[in-house]
């Protein structure tokens, strides 16, 4: 099971590309609304989450969480005790955490990027103390996958597919959507 967290002000492309491609890869993706079921993105697009944080279960079936960026979505994610608990749960069990755009700052503030290669939206580098800043658009360091921003949302999503469903499935999805 993969949780994609949605908080008011999330960047739509950064959430929906992973949701779409992971579901195409037949992964069990559950969108989790932080603060309610209907969450509005940073560009005014309302999305109905599958569940709320109150319904979320952290357990053995969890294989990945995804934190989209956007403002104030990232700040709203970071304020959520449920999101913080999910990040801690994943770190304690070496479960994948994907964070894109401003969202890597959530991990940075927790000290989780110390000594790890990471990338975030330009200007957020100071929010990732101790990270080894990457020049890649998407990078993986252990169980943490970070990405630069909305322009690389598809590349980020395909990396998540490769981790969750294998490289052949990621290649199949890449070809199916005509991604270079």
C-alpha positions in Angstrom: 0.0 0.0 0.0 1.2 3.5 -0.9 0.0 6.6 0.9 0.1 9.9 -1.0 -0.6 12.8 1.4 -2.7 15.7 0.2 -2.9 18.9 2.2 -4.5 22.2 1.1 -2.1 24.0 -1.2 -0.4 20.9 -2.6 1.1 21.1 -6.1 -1.3 19.2 -8.2 1.2 17.8 -10.8 3.5 16.6 -8.1 0.7 14.5 -6.5 -1.3 13.4 -9.4 1.6 12.1 -11.6 2.7 9.7 -8.9 -0.9 8.6 -8.1 -1.7 8.0 -11.8 1.5 6.2 -12.8 1.6 4.0 -9.6 -2.1 3.1 -10.2 -1.3 2.3 -13.8 1.4 0.0 -12.4 -1.4 -1.7 -10.4 0.0 -0.6 -7.0 -2.5 0.0 -4.2 -2.4 3.8 -3.9 -4.4 5.5 -1.3 -4.7 9.3 -1.1 -4.8 10.6 2.4 -6.4 14.0 3.0 -4.7 16.1 5.7 -7.5 18.2 7.3 -10.4 16.6 5.5 -11.6 14.6 2.5 -11.8 17.4 -0.1 -8.4 19.0 -0.5 -7.7 22.0 -2.8 -4.4 22.2 -4.6 -2.3 25.3 -5.0 -3.9 26.1 -8.3 -7.5 25.8 -7.1 -8.2 22.2 -8.2 -10.2 20.3 -5.6 -9.4 16.6 -5.1 -11.3 14.1 -3.0 -9.0 12.0 -1.0 -9.7 8.3 -0.5 -9.3 8.6 3.3 -8.4 11.2 5.9 -5.5 11.0 8.3 -7.9 9.8 11.0 -8.6 6.7 8.9 -4.9 6.0 8.1 -3.3 2.8 9.4 0.4 2.5 9.7 1.2 -1.2 9.4 3.0 -4.0 7.7 1.4 -3.4 4.3 2.8 0.1 3.9 5.5 0.1 1.2 5.9 3.9 0.4 4.6 7.3 1.3 4.7 10.3 -1.1 4.9 13.9 0.0 4.0 16.4 -2.8 5.3 19.9 -2.6 3.5 23.2 -3.2 2.8 26.1 -0.9 1.2 26.2 1.5 0.7 22.4 1.0 4.2 21.6 2.3 3.7 23.7 5.4 0.3 22.0 6.0 1.9 18.5 5.6 4.7 19.4 8.0 2.2 20.6 10.7 0.3 17.3 10.6 1.1 14.9 13.4 -0.2 12.0 11.2 2.3 12.9 8.4 5.1 13.2 11.0 4.1 9.8 12.4 4.1 8.3 8.9 7.6 9.7 8.1 8.9 8.3 11.4 7.3 4.9 10.8 8.9 4.7 7.3 12.3 5.7 8.6 12.2 3.2 11.4 11.4 0.4 8.9 13.4 1.5 5.9 10.2 2.1 3.9 10.4 4.4 0.8 9.6 8.1 1.2 9.2 10.2 -1.9 9.3 14.0 -1.5 9.2 16.6 -4.3 9.7 20.3 -4.6 9.4 22.0 -1.2 8.5 18.7 0.6 12.1 17.5 1.1 12.3 20.4 3.6 10.0 18.3 5.9 12.7 15.6 5.9 15.4 18.2 6.3 13.8 19.8 9.3 13.8 16.3 10.9 17.5 15.8 10.2 16.8 12.9 7.9 18.8 14.2 5.0 22.1 14.5 6.9 24.8 13.0 4.7 22.3 11.9 2.0 22.1 13.1 -1.6 19.0 15.1 -2.0 17.4 17.8 -4.2 14.5 20.3 -3.7 13.0 23.3 -5.3 15.6 26.0 -5.7 15.7 28.2 -2.6 14.9 25.3 -0.3 18.5 24.0 0.0 18.8 25.9 3.3 15.9 23.8 4.7 18.0 20.6 4.2 20.9 20.9 6.6 23.6 18.4 6.1 22.2 17.1 2.8 24.6 16.5 -0.1 22.9 18.7 -2.6 22.4 17.0 -5.9 22.5 18.4 -9.5 20.1 15.6 -10.5 16.4 16.3 -11.1 15.4 13.2 -9.1 17.7 11.4 -6.7 17.6 8.4 -4.4 19.6 8.0 -1.2 18.6 4.8 0.6 14.9 4.8 1.2 14.5 8.5 0.4 13.7 9.8 -3.1 13.7 13.5 -3.6 12.9 15.6 -6.7 13.3 19.2 -7.8 9.7 20.3 -8.7 6.6 20.1 -10.9 8.6 20.0 -14.1 10.1 16.6 -13.1 6.9 15.1 -11.6 6.7 12.4 -14.3 10.3 11.5 -13.9 9.8 11.4 -10.1 6.7 9.2 -10.5 8.5 6.8 -12.8 11.3 6.4 -10.2 8.6 5.6 -7.6 7.1 3.0 -10.0 10.6 1.4 -10.5 11.0 1.1 -6.7 7.4 -0.2 -6.0 6.9 -2.4 -9.1 10.3 -2.9 -10.6 12.3 -1.4 -13.4 10.5 -3.4 -16.2 7.2 -2.0 -15.1 8.6 1.6 -15.0 10.0 1.1 -18.5 6.5 -0.3 -19.6 4.8 2.8 -18.1 7.4 5.1 -19.7 6.7 3.7 -23.1 2.9 3.6 -22.6 2.8 7.4 -21.9 5.4 8.2 -24.6 7.8 9.7 -22.0 11.3 10.2 -23.5 
